[in-house]
């Protein structure tokens, strides 16, 4: 994950993907509740 020297970008990218996955799961749960 840390291809860029320093590791800062890789870490931020990992957390962004993690937050995106959580957001996607929440949307799926909300859609399940609505429909």
JOZIUR-V718367 format. One record per run of one state. SS is the DSSP state (~ for helix, > for strand, _ for the rest). FROM is the first residue (numbers start at 1). TO is the last residue. Records with the same first field share a line. If there is no record, write none. Layout:
# JOZIUR-V718367
SS: FROM-TO / FROM-TO
This chain:
# JOZIUR-V718367
_: 1-7 / 35-35
~: 8-34
